[in-house]
C-alpha cells in the first residue's frame, strides 16, 4: 500500500478510573451517547480489528492488567489510545487496507499482548469548520487502537510504564514510522 498519505494520528492516555468509559464508548454498546456526532444508524458500519473475546474489553483489561507490575497510585496511566483518521485522499476502497496496516503497525510497536481494542468507526462522520482554513469539511473514518501502556523490562516481566514507552521520541517519530510501514506493506 504505497503512497504518501496525510492522515491524522492523536494520542490519549487514561488512568484506571477512565478506562471503563473509554472502552465502552469505542464498543458502542451504550444505547445513547453524549457525543452528538455519533450517528447510531451508521454504527453497523463500524468494525473490529482486535480479536473477539468471550468477555467485554473492560473485563479483559481488568484480568490482563493484573499481570503487570505497577505502582499503586490512582494517577498512573494504564491505558493509551491512538486515534488514526483515514487520509482525505484515500479512496473508500482502500480504507480497510489502510486501517489493517495501521493496526498491524501499532500492534507490533506496542506489543501484541498489550492490545485491548482496535475498532474502526464510521458512525462519527460529520461536517465541521476547519479552524485553520475556515472551510467546511467532512470528518473521516478513524481507528481507535487502545492498549495497556506497558512493556517488558530487563527482567522479562511486564511493567506499566507509559512515560517510558510513550516518550517524546516515540510520539515524535510515530507518523514517520507509520508512513514507512505503510509504504513497505
Secondary structure as UniProt FT lines:
FT   STRAND          8..15
FT   HELIX           16..27
FT   TURN            36..37
FT   HELIX           40..45
FT   STRAND          47..48
FT   HELIX           57..65
FT   TURN            66..67
FT   TURN            74..75
FT   STRAND          77..85
FT   TURN            88..89
FT   HELIX           92..94
FT   HELIX           95..109
FT   HELIX           112..114
FT   STRAND          115..121
FT   TURN            123..124
FT   STRAND          127..129
FT   TURN            131..133
FT   STRAND          136..138
FT   STRAND          142..148
FT   STRAND          150..152
FT   TURN            154..155
FT   STRAND          158..160
FT   HELIX           162..165
FT   HELIX           168..184
//
